Amino acid sequence: MTGKIAGVIFGILLTRNILGALVGLYVGYLFDNAIKKMANKQNVANWLESGDSKQSIFFIALFL
């Protein structure tokens, strides 16, 4: 959400019209998605490094 708001503000400041605000909104949307994906990858990496993950993977694979 923060990326979208910042994008709109920068778009308006740079172009002084609605088209710039829309482009800024889109760039902010892309920024928010990239941050979200990086956070998800970090959470998955931390989980895979933990000892619990090995037992969980074994348990899930066993009963699939």
PQR file with spaces between the fields and no chain letter, atoms N, CA, C, O and H, PARSE charges and radii, in Angstrom:
ATOM       1  N    MET     1       0.821   -1.194    0.000 -0.4000 1.5000
ATOM       2  CA   MET     1       0.000    0.000    0.000 -0.0000 2.0000
ATOM       3  C    MET     1       0.862    1.253    0.000  0.5500 1.7000
ATOM       4  O    MET     1       0.523    2.247   -0.643 -0.5500 1.4000
ATOM       5  N    THR     2       1.961    1.204    0.712 -0.4000 1.5000
ATOM       6  CA   THR     2       2.828    2.375    0.802 -0.0000 2.0000
ATOM       7  C    THR     2       3.438    2.721   -0.557  0.5500 1.7000
ATOM       8  O    THR     2       3.569    3.894   -0.908 -0.5500 1.4000
ATOM       9  H    THR     2       2.236    0.397    1.234  0.4000 1.0000
ATOM      10  N    GLY     3       3.807    1.688   -1.314 -0.4000 1.5000
ATOM      11  CA   GLY     3       4.390    1.924   -2.636 -0.0000 2.0000
ATOM      12  C    GLY     3       3.403    2.597   -3.572  0.5500 1.7000
ATOM      13  O    GLY     3       3.786    3.463   -4.359 -0.5500 1.4000
ATOM      14  H    GLY     3       3.701    0.736   -1.028  0.4000 1.0000
ATOM      15  N    LYS     4       2.151    2.212   -3.498 -0.4000 1.5000
ATOM      16  CA   LYS     4       1.134    2.809   -4.358 -0.0000 2.0000
ATOM      17  C    LYS     4       0.922    4.277   -4.029  0.5500 1.7000
ATOM      18  O    LYS     4       0.818    5.116   -4.924 -0.5500 1.4000
ATOM      19  H    LYS     4       1.840    1.508   -2.859  0.4000 1.0000
ATOM      20  N    ILE     5       0.860    4.581   -2.741 -0.4000 1.5000
ATOM      21  CA   ILE     5       0.665    5.971   -2.322 -0.0000 2.0000
ATOM      22  C    ILE     5       1.858    6.826   -2.743  0.5500 1.7000
ATOM      23  O    ILE     5       1.688    7.916   -3.290 -0.5500 1.4000
ATOM      24  H    ILE     5       0.945    3.899   -2.014  0.4000 1.0000
ATOM      25  N    ALA     6       3.055    6.327   -2.485 -0.4000 1.5000
ATOM      26  CA   ALA     6       4.260    7.073   -2.875 -0.0000 2.0000
ATOM      27  C    ALA     6       4.325    7.235   -4.386  0.5500 1.7000
ATOM      28  O    ALA     6       4.715    8.292   -4.880 -0.5500 1.4000
ATOM      29  H    ALA     6       3.193    5.442   -2.041  0.4000 1.0000
ATOM      30  N    GLY     7       3.943    6.193   -5.127 -0.4000 1.5000
ATOM      31  CA   GLY     7       3.955    6.278   -6.587 -0.0000 2.0000
ATOM      32  C    GLY     7       3.021    7.337   -7.112  0.5500 1.7000
ATOM      33  O    GLY     7       3.372    8.083   -8.026 -0.5500 1.4000
ATOM      34  H    GLY     7       3.626    5.333   -4.726  0.4000 1.0000
ATOM      35  N    VAL     8       1.836    7.411   -6.545 -0.4000 1.5000
ATOM      36  CA   VAL     8       0.867    8.431   -6.975 -0.0000 2.0000
ATOM      37  C    VAL     8       1.398    9.827   -6.668  0.5500 1.7000
ATOM      38  O    VAL     8       1.304   10.727   -7.504 -0.5500 1.4000
ATOM      39  H    VAL     8       1.550    6.806   -5.803  0.4000 1.0000
ATOM      40  N    ILE     9       1.950   10.008   -5.485 -0.4000 1.5000
ATOM      41  CA   ILE     9       2.476   11.328   -5.105 -0.0000 2.0000
ATOM      42  C    ILE     9       3.615   11.733   -6.032  0.5500 1.7000
ATOM      43  O    ILE     9       3.644   12.862   -6.521 -0.5500 1.4000
ATOM      44  H    ILE     9       2.027    9.278   -4.807  0.4000 1.0000
ATOM      45  N    PHE    10       4.567   10.808   -6.280 -0.4000 1.5000
ATOM      46  CA   PHE    10       5.674   11.143   -7.174 -0.0000 2.0000
ATOM      47  C    PHE    10       5.190   11.374   -8.603  0.5500 1.7000
ATOM      48  O    PHE    10       5.692   12.256   -9.300 -0.5500 1.4000
ATOM      49  H    PHE    10       4.543    9.891   -5.882  0.4000 1.0000
ATOM      50  N    GLY    11       4.215   10.582   -9.035 -0.4000 1.5000
ATOM      51  CA   GLY    11       3.682   10.771  -10.379 -0.0000 2.0000
ATOM      52  C    GLY    11       3.043   12.129  -10.557  0.5500 1.7000
ATOM      53  O    GLY    11       3.223   12.776  -11.589 -0.5500 1.4000
ATOM      54  H    GLY    11       3.807    9.866   -8.469  0.4000 1.0000
ATOM      55  N    ILE    12       2.294   12.566   -9.555 -0.4000 1.5000
ATOM      56  CA   ILE    12       1.659   13.888   -9.625 -0.0000 2.0000
ATOM      57  C    ILE    12       2.713   14.987   -9.581  0.5500 1.7000
ATOM      58  O    ILE    12       2.631   15.964  -10.325 -0.5500 1.4000
ATOM      59  H    ILE    12       2.148   12.041   -8.716  0.4000 1.0000
ATOM      60  N    LEU    13       3.711   14.824   -8.699 -0.4000 1.5000
ATOM      61  CA   LEU    13       4.740   15.861   -8.583 -0.0000 2.0000
ATOM      62  C    LEU    13       5.584   15.988   -9.848  0.5500 1.7000
ATOM      63  O    LEU    13       5.974   17.091  -10.233 -0.5500 1.4000
ATOM      64  H    LEU    13       3.778   14.030   -8.094  0.4000 1.0000
ATOM      65  N    LEU    14       5.863   14.864  -10.488 -0.4000 1.5000
ATOM      66  CA   LEU    14       6.724   14.909  -11.672 -0.0000 2.0000
ATOM      67  C    LEU    14       6.001   15.365  -12.931  0.5500 1.7000
ATOM      68  O    LEU    14       6.580   16.081  -13.748 -0.5500 1.4000
ATOM      69  H    LEU    14       5.547   13.968  -10.175  0.4000 1.0000
ATOM      70  N    THR    15       4.747   14.964  -13.100 -0.4000 1.5000
ATOM      71  CA   THR    15       4.077   15.271  -14.364 -0.0000 2.0000
ATOM      72  C    THR    15       2.966   16.307  -14.251  0.5500 1.7000
ATOM      73  O    THR    15       2.580   16.910  -15.253 -0.5500 1.4000
ATOM      74  H    THR    15       4.277   14.383  -12.436  0.4000 1.0000
ATOM      75  N    ARG    16       2.453   16.519  -13.057 -0.4000 1.5000
ATOM      76  CA   ARG    16       1.379   17.487  -12.801 -0.0000 2.0000
ATOM      77  C    ARG    16       0.080   17.157  -13.541  0.5500 1.7000
ATOM      78  O    ARG    16      -0.694   18.053  -13.879 -0.5500 1.4000
ATOM      79  H    ARG    16       2.766   16.030  -12.243  0.4000 1.0000
ATOM      80  N    ASN    17      -0.155   15.846  -13.792 -0.4000 1.5000
ATOM      81  CA   ASN    17      -1.425   15.450  -14.392 -0.0000 2.0000
ATOM      82  C    ASN    17      -1.828   14.060  -13.919  0.5500 1.7000
ATOM      83  O    ASN    17      -1.074   13.383  -13.220 -0.5500 1.4000
ATOM      84  H    ASN    17       0.474   15.118  -13.517  0.4000 1.0000
ATOM      85  N    ILE    18      -3.025   13.649  -14.311 -0.4000 1.5000
ATOM      86  CA   ILE    18      -3.581   12.379  -13.853 -0.0000 2.0000
ATOM      87  C    ILE    18      -2.858   11.187  -14.472  0.5500 1.7000
ATOM      88  O    ILE    18      -2.776   10.129  -13.847 -0.5500 1.4000
ATOM      89  H    ILE    18      -3.637   14.199  -14.879  0.4000 1.0000
ATOM      90  N    LEU    19      -2.343   11.334  -15.663 -0.4000 1.5000
ATOM      91  CA   LEU    19      -1.625   10.231  -16.305 -0.0000 2.0000
ATOM      92  C    LEU    19      -0.372    9.866  -15.511  0.5500 1.7000
ATOM      93  O    LEU    19      -0.059    8.685  -15.356 -0.5500 1.4000
ATOM      94  H    LEU    19      -2.410   12.193  -16.170  0.4000 1.0000
ATOM      95  N    GLY    20       0.329   10.846  -15.020 -0.4000 1.5000
ATOM      96  CA   GLY    20       1.494   10.594  -14.184 -0.0000 2.0000
ATOM      97  C    GLY    20       1.114    9.900  -12.893  0.5500 1.7000
ATOM      98  O    GLY    20       1.849    9.040  -12.407 -0.5500 1.4000
ATOM      99  H    GLY    20       0.075   11.805  -15.146  0.4000 1.0000
ATOM     100  N    ALA    21      -0.042   10.270  -12.329 -0.4000 1.5000
ATOM     101  CA   ALA    21      -0.515    9.617  -11.116 -0.0000 2.0000
ATOM     102  C    ALA    21      -0.832    8.149  -11.378  0.5500 1.7000
ATOM     103  O    ALA    21      -0.551    7.291  -10.541 -0.5500 1.4000
ATOM     104  H    ALA    21      -0.639   10.968  -12.723  0.4000 1.0000
ATOM     105  N    LEU    22      -1.414    7.862  -12.536 -0.4000 1.5000
ATOM     106  CA   LEU    22      -1.729    6.474  -12.875 -0.0000 2.0000
ATOM     107  C    LEU    22      -0.460    5.645  -13.111  0.5500 1.7000
ATOM     108  O    LEU    22      -0.375    4.494  -12.684 -0.5500 1.4000
ATOM     109  H    LEU    22      -1.642    8.559  -13.216  0.4000 1.0000
ATOM     110  N    VAL    23       0.503    6.229  -13.781 -0.4000 1.5000
ATOM     111  CA   VAL    23       1.777    5.538  -13.988 -0.0000 2.0000
ATOM     112  C    VAL    23       2.469    5.316  -12.642  0.5500 1.7000
ATOM     113  O    VAL    23       3.023    4.245  -12.398 -0.5500 1.4000
ATOM     114  H    VAL    23       0.435    7.165  -14.128  0.4000 1.0000
ATOM     115  N    GLY    24       2.439    6.311  -11.784 -0.4000 1.5000
ATOM     116  CA   GLY    24       3.012    6.173  -10.451 -0.0000 2.0000
ATOM     117  C    GLY    24       2.305    5.109   -9.632  0.5500 1.7000
ATOM     118  O    GLY    24       2.944    4.377   -8.877 -0.5500 1.4000
ATOM     119  H    GLY    24       1.989    7.182  -11.982  0.4000 1.0000
ATOM     120  N    LEU    25       0.992    5.018   -9.776 -0.4000 1.5000
ATOM     121  CA   LEU    25       0.218    3.989   -9.088 -0.0000 2.0000
ATOM     122  C    LEU    25       0.650    2.605   -9.554  0.5500 1.7000
ATOM     123  O    LEU    25       0.813    1.698   -8.737 -0.5500 1.4000
ATOM     124  H    LEU    25       0.473    5.613  -10.390  0.4000 1.0000
ATOM     125  N    TYR    26       0.834    2.438  -10.843 -0.4000 1.5000
ATOM     126  CA   TYR    26       1.258    1.144  -11.385 -0.0000 2.0000
ATOM     127  C    TYR    26       2.665    0.780  -10.912  0.5500 1.7000
ATOM     128  O    TYR    26       2.917   -0.365  -10.539 -0.5500 1.4000
ATOM     129  H    TYR    26       0.702    3.174  -11.506  0.4000 1.0000
ATOM     130  N    VAL    27       3.572    1.741  -10.927 -0.4000 1.5000
ATOM     131  CA   VAL    27       4.937    1.481  -10.461 -0.0000 2.0000
ATOM     132  C    VAL    27       4.922    1.148   -8.966  0.5500 1.7000
ATOM     133  O    VAL    27       5.663    0.269   -8.524 -0.5500 1.4000
ATOM     134  H    VAL    27       3.367    2.671  -11.230  0.4000 1.0000
ATOM     135  N    GLY    28       4.108    1.823   -8.204 -0.4000 1.5000
ATOM     136  CA   GLY    28       3.965    1.516   -6.784 -0.0000 2.0000
ATOM     137  C    GLY    28       3.396    0.134   -6.553  0.5500 1.7000
ATOM     138  O    GLY    28       3.805   -0.567   -5.627 -0.5500 1.4000
ATOM     139  H    GLY    28       3.507    2.536   -8.563  0.4000 1.0000
ATOM     140  N    TYR    29       2.452   -0.262   -7.391 -0.4000 1.5000
ATOM     141  CA   TYR    29       1.885   -1.612   -7.322 -0.0000 2.0000
ATOM     142  C    TYR    29       2.964   -2.661   -7.569  0.5500 1.7000
ATOM     143  O    TYR    29       3.040   -3.658   -6.851 -0.5500 1.4000
ATOM     144  H    TYR    29       2.119    0.307   -8.144  0.4000 1.0000
ATOM     145  N    LEU    30       3.787   -2.441   -8.572 -0.4000 1.5000
ATOM     146  CA   LEU    30       4.883   -3.375   -8.857 -0.0000 2.0000
ATOM     147  C    LEU    30       5.872   -3.430   -7.698  0.5500 1.7000
ATOM     148  O    LEU    30       6.369   -4.502   -7.352 -0.5500 1.4000
ATOM     149  H    LEU    30       3.725   -1.631   -9.155  0.4000 1.0000
ATOM     150  N    PHE    31       6.152   -2.292   -7.110 -0.4000 1.5000
ATOM     151  CA   PHE    31       7.060   -2.228   -5.971 -0.0000 2.0000
ATOM     152  C    PHE    31       6.503   -3.008   -4.783  0.5500 1.7000
ATOM     153  O    PHE    31       7.229   -3.775   -4.151 -0.5500 1.4000
ATOM     154  H    PHE    31       5.748   -1.422   -7.392  0.4000 1.0000
ATOM     155  N    ASP    32       5.232   -2.820   -4.479 -0.4000 1.5000
ATOM     156  CA   ASP    32       4.598   -3.536   -3.366 -0.0000 2.0000
ATOM     157  C    ASP    32       4.634   -5.047   -3.589  0.5500 1.7000
ATOM     158  O    ASP    32       4.908   -5.809   -2.662 -0.5500 1.4000
ATOM     159  H    ASP    32       4.642   -2.197   -4.992  0.4000 1.0000
ATOM     160  N    ASN    33       4.355   -5.479   -4.826 -0.4000 1.5000
ATOM     161  CA   ASN    33       4.399   -6.912   -5.123 -0.0000 2.0000
ATOM     162  C    ASN    33       5.809   -7.476   -4.983  0.5500 1.7000
ATOM     163  O    ASN    33       5.980   -8.585   -4.477 -0.5500 1.4000
ATOM     164  H    ASN    33       4.133   -4.860   -5.579  0.4000 1.0000
ATOM     165  N    ALA    34       6.810   -6.738   -5.418 -0.4000 1.5000
ATOM     166  CA   ALA    34       8.190   -7.206   -5.300 -0.0000 2.0000
ATOM     167  C    ALA    34       8.601   -7.340   -3.836  0.5500 1.7000
ATOM     168  O    ALA    34       9.261   -8.311   -3.466 -0.5500 1.4000
ATOM     169  H    ALA    34       6.671   -5.837   -5.829  0.4000 1.0000
ATOM     170  N    ILE    35       8.224   -6.393   -3.015 -0.4000 1.5000
ATOM     171  CA   ILE    35       8.530   -6.461   -1.583 -0.0000 2.0000
ATOM     172  C    ILE    35       7.825   -7.657   -0.945  0.5500 1.7000
ATOM     173  O    ILE    35       8.406   -8.360   -0.119 -0.5500 1.4000
ATOM     174  H    ILE    35       7.688   -5.604   -3.316  0.4000 1.0000
ATOM     175  N    LYS    36       6.576   -7.880   -1.333 -0.4000 1.5000
ATOM     176  CA   LYS    36       5.815   -8.998   -0.782 -0.0000 2.0000
ATOM     177  C    LYS    36       6.450  -10.343   -1.167  0.5500 1.7000
ATOM     178  O    LYS    36       6.531  -11.252   -0.341 -0.5500 1.4000
ATOM     179  H    LYS    36       6.104   -7.309   -2.004  0.4000 1.0000
ATOM     180  N    LYS    37       6.894  -10.463   -2.414 -0.4000 1.5000
ATOM     181  CA   LYS    37       7.529  -11.704   -2.864 -0.0000 2.0000
ATOM     182  C    LYS    37       8.852  -11.941   -2.149  0.5500 1.7000
ATOM     183  O    LYS    37       9.170  -13.076   -1.795 -0.5500 1.4000
ATOM     184  H    LYS    37       6.828   -9.724   -3.085  0.4000 1.0000
ATOM     185  N    MET    38       9.619  -10.888   -1.936 -0.4000 1.5000
ATOM     186  CA   MET    38      10.892  -11.042   -1.231 -0.0000 2.0000
ATOM     187  C    MET    38      10.650  -11.494    0.205  0.5500 1.7000
ATOM     188  O    MET    38      11.392  -12.331    0.721 -0.5500 1.4000
ATOM     189  H    MET    38       9.361   -9.966   -2.224  0.4000 1.0000
ATOM     190  N    ALA    39       9.631  -10.956    0.853 -0.4000 1.5000
ATOM     191  CA   ALA    39       9.320  -11.344    2.228 -0.0000 2.0000
ATOM     192  C    ALA    39       8.879  -12.800    2.283  0.5500 1.7000
ATOM     193  O    ALA    39       9.262  -13.527    3.200 -0.5500 1.4000
ATOM     194  H    ALA    39       9.028  -10.277    0.434  0.4000 1.0000
ATOM     195  N    ASN    40       8.077  -13.235    1.310 -0.4000 1.5000
ATOM     196  CA   ASN    40       7.624  -14.625    1.281 -0.0000 2.0000
ATOM     197  C    ASN    40       8.786  -15.584    1.066  0.5500 1.7000
ATOM     198  O    ASN    40       8.843  -16.640    1.695 -0.5500 1.4000
ATOM     199  H    ASN    40       7.767  -12.645    0.566  0.4000 1.0000
ATOM     200  N    LYS    41       9.716  -15.224    0.181 -0.4000 1.5000
ATOM     201  CA   LYS    41      10.877  -16.077   -0.065 -0.0000 2.0000
ATOM     202  C    LYS    41      11.738  -16.191    1.184  0.5500 1.7000
ATOM     203  O    LYS    41      12.280  -17.258    1.471 -0.5500 1.4000
ATOM     204  H    LYS    41       9.670  -14.365   -0.330  0.4000 1.0000
ATOM     205  N    GLN    42      11.864  -15.106    1.919 -0.4000 1.5000
ATOM     206  CA   GLN    42      12.665  -15.132    3.143 -0.0000 2.0000
ATOM     207  C    GLN    42      12.008  -16.028    4.184  0.5500 1.7000
ATOM     208  O    GLN    42      12.698  -16.776    4.876 -0.5500 1.4000
ATOM     209  H    GLN    42      11.424  -14.239    1.685  0.4000 1.0000
ATOM     210  N    ASN    43      10.692  -15.963    4.306 -0.4000 1.5000
ATOM     211  CA   ASN    43       9.983  -16.810    5.260 -0.0000 2.0000
ATOM     212  C    ASN    43      10.119  -18.287    4.900  0.5500 1.7000
ATOM     213  O    ASN    43      10.303  -19.131    5.778 -0.5500 1.4000
ATOM     214  H    ASN    43      10.132  -15.355    3.744  0.4000 1.0000
ATOM     215  N    VAL    44      10.030  -18.592    3.618 -0.4000 1.5000
ATOM     216  CA   VAL    44      10.177  -19.982    3.180 -0.0000 2.0000
ATOM     217  C    VAL    44      11.596  -20.459    3.427  0.5500 1.7000
ATOM     218  O    VAL    44      11.794  -21.587    3.879 -0.5500 1.4000
ATOM     219  H    VAL    44       9.881  -17.907    2.905  0.4000 1.0000
ATOM     220  N    ALA    45      12.578  -19.633    3.144 -0.4000 1.5000
ATOM     221  CA   ALA    45      13.975  -20.012    3.365 -0.0000 2.0000
ATOM     222  C    ALA    45      14.235  -20.268    4.846  0.5500 1.7000
ATOM     223  O    ALA    45      14.916  -21.236    5.187 -0.5500 1.4000
ATOM     224  H    ALA    45      12.416  -18.716    2.777  0.4000 1.0000
ATOM     225  N    ASN    46      13.719  -19.440    5.717 -0.4000 1.5000
ATOM     226  CA   ASN    46      13.885  -19.645    7.160 -0.0000 2.0000
ATOM     227  C    ASN    46      13.217  -20.941    7.606  0.5500 1.7000
ATOM     228  O    ASN    46      13.764  -21.668    8.435 -0.5500 1.4000
ATOM     229  H    ASN    46      13.166  -18.654    5.441  0.4000 1.0000
ATOM     230  N    TRP    47      12.036  -21.234    7.060 -0.4000 1.5000
ATOM     231  CA   TRP    47      11.329  -22.442    7.441 -0.0000 2.0000
ATOM     232  C    TRP    47      12.094  -23.687    6.977  0.5500 1.7000
ATOM     233  O    TRP    47      12.184  -24.675    7.706 -0.5500 1.4000
ATOM     234  H    TRP    47      11.591  -20.643    6.387  0.4000 1.0000
ATOM     235  N    LEU    48      12.644  -23.630    5.753 -0.4000 1.5000
ATOM     236  CA   LEU    48      13.370  -24.787    5.241 -0.0000 2.0000
ATOM     237  C    LEU    48      14.655  -25.045    6.015  0.5500 1.7000
ATOM     238  O    LEU    48      15.107  -26.188    6.078 -0.5500 1.4000
ATOM     239  H    LEU    48      12.571  -22.828    5.160  0.4000 1.0000
ATOM     240  N    GLU    49      15.246  -24.033    6.596 -0.4000 1.5000
ATOM     241  CA   GLU    49      16.473  -24.201    7.363 -0.0000 2.0000
ATOM     242  C    GLU    49      16.206  -24.725    8.770  0.5500 1.7000
ATOM     243  O    GLU    49      17.126  -25.201    9.434 -0.5500 1.4000
ATOM     244  H    GLU    49      14.879  -23.104    6.544  0.4000 1.0000
ATOM     245  N    SER    50      14.983  -24.646    9.224 -0.4000 1.5000
ATOM     246  CA   SER    50      14.676  -25.101   10.580 -0.0000 2.0000
ATOM     247  C    SER    50      14.562  -26.622   10.618  0.5500 1.7000
ATOM     248  O    SER    50      14.345  -27.267    9.592 -0.5500 1.4000
ATOM     249  H    SER    50      14.235  -24.260    8.684  0.4000 1.0000
ATOM     250  N    GLY    51      14.711  -27.182   11.810 -0.4000 1.5000
ATOM     251  CA   GLY    51      14.611  -28.627   11.976 -0.0000 2.0000
ATOM     252  C    GLY    51      13.188  -29.131   11.812  0.5500 1.7000
ATOM     253  O    GLY    51      12.980  -30.268   11.388 -0.5500 1.4000
ATOM     254  H    GLY    51      14.887  -26.659   12.644  0.4000 1.0000
ATOM     255  N    ASP    52      12.211  -28.306   12.140 -0.4000 1.5000
ATOM     256  CA   ASP    52      10.811  -28.711   12.016 -0.0000 2.0000
ATOM     257  C    ASP    52      10.416  -28.960   10.574  0.5500 1.7000
ATOM     258  O    ASP    52       9.553  -29.795   10.300 -0.5500 1.4000
ATOM     259  H    ASP    52      12.380  -27.382   12.485  0.4000 1.0000
ATOM     260  N    SER    53      11.035  -28.250    9.657 -0.4000 1.5000
ATOM     261  CA   SER    53      10.638  -28.382    8.262 -0.0000 2.0000
ATOM     262  C    SER    53      10.959  -29.774    7.736  0.5500 1.7000
ATOM     263  O    SER    53      10.193  -30.321    6.943 -0.5500 1.4000
ATOM     264  H    SER    53      11.736  -27.573    9.880  0.4000 1.0000
ATOM     265  N    LYS    54      12.062  -30.349    8.156 -0.4000 1.5000
ATOM     266  CA   LYS    54      12.428  -31.680    7.668 -0.0000 2.0000
ATOM     267  C    LYS    54      11.393  -32.707    8.105  0.5500 1.7000
ATOM     268  O    LYS    54      11.019  -33.582    7.325 -0.5500 1.4000
ATOM     269  H    LYS    54      12.684  -29.905    8.800  0.4000 1.0000
ATOM     270  N    GLN    55      10.933  -32.608    9.335 -0.4000 1.5000
ATOM     271  CA   GLN    55       9.911  -33.535    9.813 -0.0000 2.0000
ATOM     272  C    GLN    55       8.580  -33.289    9.101  0.5500 1.7000
ATOM     273  O    GLN    55       7.866  -34.236    8.773 -0.5500 1.4000
ATOM     274  H    GLN    55      11.237  -31.897    9.969  0.4000 1.0000
ATOM     275  N    SER    56       8.252  -32.040    8.868 -0.4000 1.5000
ATOM     276  CA   SER    56       7.000  -31.721    8.176 -0.0000 2.0000
ATOM     277  C    SER    56       7.023  -32.227    6.745  0.5500 1.7000
ATOM     278  O    SER    56       6.041  -32.803    6.277 -0.5500 1.4000
ATOM     279  H    SER    56       8.832  -31.270    9.135  0.4000 1.0000
ATOM     280  N    ILE    57       8.117  -32.022    6.054 -0.4000 1.5000
ATOM     281  CA   ILE    57       8.226  -32.485    4.663 -0.0000 2.0000
ATOM     282  C    ILE    57       8.106  -33.994    4.603  0.5500 1.7000
ATOM     283  O    ILE    57       7.412  -34.532    3.741 -0.5500 1.4000
ATOM     284  H    ILE    57       8.914  -31.554    6.435  0.4000 1.0000
ATOM     285  N    PHE    58       8.782  -34.681    5.516 -0.4000 1.5000
ATOM     286  CA   PHE    58       8.710  -36.149    5.560 -0.0000 2.0000
ATOM     287  C    PHE    58       7.278  -36.593    5.817  0.5500 1.7000
ATOM     288  O    PHE    58       6.782  -37.485    5.129 -0.5500 1.4000
ATOM     289  H    PHE    58       9.346  -34.244    6.217  0.4000 1.0000
ATOM     290  N    PHE    59       6.602  -35.993    6.792 -0.4000 1.5000
ATOM     291  CA   PHE    59       5.250  -36.373    7.154 -0.0000 2.0000
ATOM     292  C    PHE    59       4.291  -36.153    5.980  0.5500 1.7000
ATOM     293  O    PHE    59       3.475  -37.022    5.672 -0.5500 1.4000
ATOM     294  H    PHE    59       7.005  -35.269    7.352  0.4000 1.0000
ATOM     295  N    ILE    60       4.389  -34.999    5.331 -0.4000 1.5000
ATOM     296  CA   ILE    60       3.502  -34.698    4.196 -0.0000 2.0000
ATOM     297  C    ILE    60       3.769  -35.658    3.045  0.5500 1.7000
ATOM     298  O    ILE    60       2.831  -36.192    2.453 -0.5500 1.4000
ATOM     299  H    ILE    60       5.052  -34.294    5.581  0.4000 1.0000
ATOM     300  N    ALA    61       5.030  -35.880    2.727 -0.4000 1.5000
ATOM     301  CA   ALA    61       5.377  -36.781    1.625 -0.0000 2.0000
ATOM     302  C    ALA    61       4.942  -38.215    1.918  0.5500 1.7000
ATOM     303  O    ALA    61       4.516  -38.930    1.011 -0.5500 1.4000
ATOM     304  H    ALA    61       5.792  -35.447    3.208  0.4000 1.0000
ATOM     305  N    LEU    62       5.042  -38.632    3.154 -0.4000 1.5000
ATOM     306  CA   LEU    62       4.672  -39.991    3.535 -0.0000 2.0000
ATOM     307  C    LEU    62       3.187  -40.244    3.288  0.5500 1.7000
ATOM     308  O    LEU    62       2.814  -41.305    2.789 -0.5500 1.4000
ATOM     309  H    LEU    62       5.388  -38.052    3.891  0.4000 1.0000
ATOM     310  N    PHE    63       2.351  -39.293    3.629 -0.4000 1.5000
ATOM     311  CA   PHE    63       0.921  -39.517    3.519 -0.0000 2.0000
ATOM     312  C    PHE    63       0.319  -39.037    2.203  0.5500 1.7000
ATOM     313  O    PHE    63      -0.878  -39.213    1.977 -0.5500 1.4000
ATOM     314  H    PHE    63       2.654  -38.430    4.035  0.4000 1.0000
ATOM     315  N    LEU    64       1.105  -38.449    1.352 -0.4000 1.5000
ATOM     316  CA   LEU    64       0.594  -38.100    0.021 -0.0000 2.0000
ATOM     317  C    LEU    64       0.560  -39.337   -0.825  0.5500 1.7000
ATOM     318  O    LEU    64       0.162  -39.279   -1.989 -0.5500 1.4000
ATOM     319  H    LEU    64       2.078  -38.306    1.535  0.4000 1.0000
